[in-house]
Amino acid sequence: MSDRGGARPAALPILRRALTDGWRGLLGWTVGLAAVALLYLPLFPSMQSPELTDLLDSLPPALVETIGYQNIGTGSGYTQATFFGLIGYVLLTIAAITWGAALIGGAEESGRLELTLAHGVGRASYALQSAAALIVKLAWLGLAAWLIIWALNGPAQLDLDAGKLWWTVAAWVGVGLVSATAALAAGGLTGRRAWSVGAGAGVAVAGYTLQAVANNSADLDGLRRFSPFDWAFGNAPLTNGLDGGGLALLLGVSALLIAVATLGLARRDVLG
């Protein structure tokens, strides 16, 4: 007879542990995003003044384009410029890189990865469950952002469309996922947290910079095709709705980076 009394191993242990151990941090990032939205978005009605228009008109057009303030007089333009394209983007990116760098690179440097693998968790499974944890956490932040912004839509007189807001949040989560998976891939290849942080931050900064340069020079407009930030927001989804091509690029590159993380971890020695 088979032994039916033994305890069965928990399903998806790495994913479960990442979510269980990280819920306080996730809550903290959620509160931070809520604070940003509550600080900036209710100010929109006060921005509808001739003085602000005159101020923006006095600035160099290239500067206005770079900081995304060319459409700040509309609710969608203001929300994009202040939340999705600025402070909200920065917070999401920091959270994404922090999580991505910790899951393989950080775990390996601390010795937790070697111990986990010694208890029967496969390397590919570890990398894929780590990626799943990133997706779940970022999706939570996206859902929270949608709910918070939609709750402020009426009081702040933003006049946003629910569907377009949804696709904008999806793009925002997608661009964060690219940085997160870049950090995860660097961890899978090197086992070093510093390299993971550098890779994730490099992708985020390069994407933002390439779009800014492209916006300021017609001769360099082609650079935007290499910018994850432009894939997410170049088509102004909060105004125009879903940009299927841009979202597909974000998800496709993220999937490729997850594959790199998985293969990298599977094919090298784990640092003890």
C-alpha positions, 0 to 999 in steps of 0.5 A, a space after each residue: 500500500 502507498 503511504 498516504 500519511 505523508 505531508 504533501 509539499 505546498 504548491 508554488 512555495 516560492 510564489 507563496 513565500 514571496 507574497 506572504 513575506 512581502 505583504 507589508 512592503 506591498 502595503 507600504 508601496 500601495 499607501 505611497 502611491 495613494 499619497 501621491 494621487 491624493 496630493 497631486 490629482 485634487 489640485 487639477 481644478 486650481 491649475 485651470 488659470 491664465 497664470 499657469 497658461 502664461 507660465 507654460 507659454 513662457 517656457 521653452 517648448 522642448 522643456 514642456 515636451 520633456 516634462 510632459 506638460 504640453 497637455 496639462 490643461 486637460 484631466 488626462 494630460 494632467 494625470 499622465 504628467 503628474 502621476 503616470 509619467 512622473 512620481 507614480 512612475 518613479 515609485 512603481 519603478 523603484 518598487 519593481 527593481 527592489 523586488 526583482 533584485 531581491 528575488 534571485 540576486 539578493 536571495 543568492 547573496 544571502 545564502 537563501 537561494 542555495 538553501 531553497 534549491 537544496 530542499 528540492 525546488 528546481 532552478 527553473 521553477 524558482 525563477 518562474 515562481 519569482 517572476 510570477 510573484 513580480 507580476 502579482 505584486 505589480 498587478 496589485 499596485 495597478 489595481 490599487 492605482 486604478 481604484 484610487 484614481 477613479 475614486 478621485 476622478 469626480 472630485 478632482 474634475 479630471 473627466 477620465 474615461 474608465 476604460 482608457 484609465 484601465 489601459 493606461 494602468 496596464 501600460 504603467 504596470 507593463 513598463 514597471 514589469 520590464 524594469 522588474 524582469 531586467 533586474 530578475 534577469 541580471 540576478 539569474 545571470 550573475 547572482 549579484 544584487 548590485 548588478 540586478 539593481 543596475 540593470 533594472 535602473 538602467 532600463 528605466 532611465 534609458 527608456 525615459 531618456 530616449 523618449 525625452 531625446 526623441 521628443 526634442 529632436 525630429 532627427 532623433 525621433 527613431 530613438 523612441 522605438 527603443 524606449 519602453 517608456 514610449 511603448 507605454 505612453 507614446 500613444 497617450 492611452 489615457 486620451 486615445 485608449 489601448 495601444 496594442 502594439 506598445 503593450 505587446 512590446 512591453 509584455 513580450 520583452 518582459 517574457 524574454 527577460 523572464 526566459 533569460 533569468 530562468 536559463 541563466 539560473 539553470 546554467 551556472 553555479 549558484 554562489 554559496 
